[in-house]
Amino acid sequence: VVPNALGGTNNPLYDLYRAQGGPDVPCVLRPTFYAEGQALPDAEQGPFQDTATAVGAAIATAGIAAQLGAPDSSVADATALLADQPWYTMTTAFLALALDAPVDRLSTLDVWNDLQFAINPDGSPTDKVNPSGMGNFAAQFAEGLDIRLGTPVTALDLTAADQITVMTDQGPLTARAVIVTAPMTVLAAGKITFTPDLPTAYQQAFADLPFGLVDKLGIAFSSDIFCATPANTVITRRLDADLSAFAMALARLADQPMMNLFFADDLARELEAGGEAAQEAFAREFLTDTYGADAAKAIERTIIHPWGTDPWAMGSYSAARVGKVGARATLAQSIDNRLYFAGEAVSTNAHSSLHGAFLTGQSAARQIADRYATTLH
Ligand SMILES: Cc1cc2nc3c(=O)[nH]c(=O)nc-3n(C[C@H](O)[C@H](O)[C@H](O)COP(=O)(O)OP(=O)(O)OC[C@H]3O[C@@H](n4cnc5c(N)ncnc54)[C@H](O)[C@@H]3O)c2cc1C
């Protein structure tokens, strides 16, 4: 019931989805202000849109400079000249929610490496919604494979020259090569031990790619509260709020009476801790501000995955520390052509995304297949 937005261009998952007959459903990620079920007049949207455009341009300028060798900076520093503009606070909250770290901790280079592919030269929206749900779409990759869920790996033993022993709570496995796709948080916390210890550069890379927290509350309504709102419209309240109050929503999701409500950082931690009652109370507050009190009463049910308290996720996705973008490339190098890392955090240009996870996994698997092809056949 909770479809997901496919992000960016250069996205092989999107190409596959389209090749399989999925409809092209564009979605503009930058939110529109709503109140009483209506988009506010252009005059009230304009100042925010102007500031968001200026902040985007400042990130592009500093990001391109960093790609060319200038020192990396935080997004807060790269956009400091705009800090006294109206709507700067909300613009940076929006960026922090999308990119999973407050702007003083976001690396401009890391952001731009990804964002440069999320801009169409003709200005058309690059984000897309998969109306039948990304979970359903991703499930096809598991077909025919021997996958064990609920089987935590506790240790990898690389002391033998010709095999790696993978310790799980269901017993050991052996393999000639292993791809580790556990989240950076789990690796940094030492929940999987490596014998012998990993080289320091890899351990440092886990620490340099911390996760923030962004959560998504799926809401189903008992009636169509959305009136004239076009399908898959990203909305927010007209409130120049920081992350402690900022939330945005994908309204009339998949053209159904459904909504995804996103919140981040301390607000997300607070709402995870408060459980369903706190989440629904916050949703009612947001809906009252954007669609009116009757809409808030039409909530039928909600669903959330609490990424912060999930012990196997410990957060949402990675944001490189300022000046530490190289950690992603470090992890993309195998150790002795037999221990590989993959997952969104390993991708330099598509981190924080499903297609980054897909591409890095595919790359590691190809390297293993190439190396062992002779012996496999
Ligand atoms: C709220 C939210 C919205 C998002 N929206 C989008 C979007 O619109 N578009 C997009 O492209 N991306 C989106 N993403 C990001 C995307 O979901 C991730 O980047 C992607 O799922 C990362 O894949 P991964 O394989 O690297 O890691 P994960 O999907 O985190 O997979 C790692 C797996 O390892 C397991 N694990 C952990 N420890 C162990 C262990 N010791 N042993 C065995 N298994 C272990 C975990 O349980 C988990 O299943 C969103 C993420 C969030 C949180």
Ligand as a Chemical Component Dictionary entry (heavy atoms), coordinates in Angstrom:
data_LIG
# 
_chem_comp.id                   LIG 
_chem_comp.type                 NON-POLYMER 
_chem_comp.pdbx_formal_charge   0 
_chem_comp.three_letter_code    LIG 
# 
loop_
_chem_comp_atom.comp_id 
_chem_comp_atom.atom_id 
_chem_comp_atom.alt_atom_id 
_chem_comp_atom.type_symbol 
_chem_comp_atom.charge 
_chem_comp_atom.model_Cartn_x 
_chem_comp_atom.model_Cartn_y 
_chem_comp_atom.model_Cartn_z 
_chem_comp_atom.pdbx_ordinal 
LIG C1  C1  C 0 11.953 6.686   4.257  1  
LIG C2  C2  C 0 12.817 6.306   3.098  2  
LIG C3  C3  C 0 12.455 6.681   1.815  3  
LIG C4  C4  C 0 13.250 6.339   0.727  4  
LIG N1  N1  N 0 12.858 6.699   -0.529 5  
LIG C5  C5  C 0 13.585 6.306   -1.602 6  
LIG C6  C6  C 0 13.160 6.596   -2.925 7  
LIG O1  O1  O 0 12.129 7.204   -3.130 8  
LIG N2  N2  N 0 13.932 6.177   -3.958 9  
LIG C7  C7  C 0 15.083 5.478   -3.765 10 
LIG O2  O2  O 0 15.744 5.091   -4.743 11 
LIG N3  N3  N 0 15.520 5.190   -2.512 12 
LIG C8  C8  C 0 14.798 5.583   -1.432 13 
LIG N4  N4  N 0 15.227 5.290   -0.161 14 
LIG C9  C9  C 0 16.565 4.705   0.015  15 
LIG C10 C10 C 0 16.616 3.227   -0.302 16 
LIG O3  O3  O 0 15.548 2.570   0.342  17 
LIG C11 C11 C 0 17.958 2.684   0.206  18 
LIG O4  O4  O 0 19.012 3.464   -0.291 19 
LIG C12 C12 C 0 18.184 1.244   -0.244 20 
LIG O5  O5  O 0 17.140 0.400   0.207  21 
LIG C13 C13 C 0 19.501 0.739   0.310  22 
LIG O6  O6  O 0 19.695 -0.596  -0.079 23 
LIG P1  P1  P 0 20.894 -1.417  0.546  24 
LIG O7  O7  O 0 20.823 -2.770  -0.063 25 
LIG O8  O8  O 0 22.144 -0.634  0.458  26 
LIG O9  O9  O 0 20.585 -1.487  2.098  27 
LIG P2  P2  P 0 19.271 -2.056  2.909  28 
LIG O10 O10 O 0 18.099 -1.975  1.993  29 
LIG O11 O11 O 0 19.320 -1.324  4.166  30 
LIG O12 O12 O 0 19.663 -3.571  3.059  31 
LIG C14 C14 C 0 20.577 -4.000  4.024  32 
LIG C15 C15 C 0 20.000 -5.268  4.628  33 
LIG O13 O13 O 0 20.974 -5.854  5.499  34 
LIG C16 C16 C 0 20.273 -6.433  6.570  35 
LIG N5  N5  N 0 21.234 -6.654  7.657  36 
LIG C17 C17 C 0 21.726 -5.776  8.558  37 
LIG N6  N6  N 0 22.596 -6.374  9.376  38 
LIG C18 C18 C 0 22.675 -7.667  8.991  39 
LIG C19 C19 C 0 23.405 -8.792  9.462  40 
LIG N7  N7  N 0 24.255 -8.700  10.489 41 
LIG N8  N8  N 0 23.226 -9.982  8.838  42 
LIG C20 C20 C 0 22.373 -10.102 7.771  43 
LIG N9  N9  N 0 21.657 -9.056  7.282  44 
LIG C21 C21 C 0 21.812 -7.860  7.891  45 
LIG C22 C22 C 0 19.199 -5.420  6.892  46 
LIG O14 O14 O 0 18.159 -6.012  7.650  47 
LIG C23 C23 C 0 18.760 -5.015  5.492  48 
LIG O15 O15 O 0 17.716 -5.838  5.030  49 
LIG C24 C24 C 0 14.443 5.607   0.940  50 
LIG C25 C25 C 0 14.808 5.209   2.226  51 
LIG C26 C26 C 0 14.004 5.556   3.297  52 
LIG C27 C27 C 0 14.414 5.113   4.671  53 
# 
loop_
_chem_comp_bond.comp_id 
_chem_comp_bond.atom_id_1 
_chem_comp_bond.atom_id_2 
_chem_comp_bond.value_order 
_chem_comp_bond.pdbx_ordinal 
LIG C1  C2  SING 1  
LIG C2  C3  SING 2  
LIG C2  C26 DOUB 3  
LIG C3  C4  DOUB 4  
LIG C4  N1  SING 5  
LIG C4  C24 SING 6  
LIG N1  C5  DOUB 7  
LIG C5  C6  SING 8  
LIG C5  C8  SING 9  
LIG C6  O1  DOUB 10 
LIG C6  N2  SING 11 
LIG N2  C7  SING 12 
LIG C7  O2  DOUB 13 
LIG C7  N3  SING 14 
LIG N3  C8  DOUB 15 
LIG C8  N4  SING 16 
LIG N4  C9  SING 17 
LIG N4  C24 SING 18 
LIG C9  C10 SING 19 
LIG C10 O3  SING 20 
LIG C10 C11 SING 21 
LIG C11 O4  SING 22 
LIG C11 C12 SING 23 
LIG C12 O5  SING 24 
LIG C12 C13 SING 25 
LIG C13 O6  SING 26 
LIG O6  P1  SING 27 
LIG P1  O7  DOUB 28 
LIG P1  O8  SING 29 
LIG P1  O9  SING 30 
LIG O9  P2  SING 31 
LIG P2  O10 DOUB 32 
LIG P2  O11 SING 33 
LIG P2  O12 SING 34 
LIG O12 C14 SING 35 
LIG C14 C15 SING 36 
LIG C15 O13 SING 37 
LIG C15 C23 SING 38 
LIG O13 C16 SING 39 
LIG C16 N5  SING 40 
LIG C16 C22 SING 41 
LIG N5  C17 SING 42 
LIG N5  C21 SING 43 
LIG C17 N6  DOUB 44 
LIG N6  C18 SING 45 
LIG C18 C19 SING 46 
LIG C18 C21 DOUB 47 
LIG C19 N7  SING 48 
LIG C19 N8  DOUB 49 
LIG N8  C20 SING 50 
LIG C20 N9  DOUB 51 
LIG N9  C21 SING 52 
LIG C22 O14 SING 53 
LIG C22 C23 SING 54 
LIG C23 O15 SING 55 
LIG C24 C25 DOUB 56 
LIG C25 C26 SING 57 
LIG C26 C27 SING 58 
# 
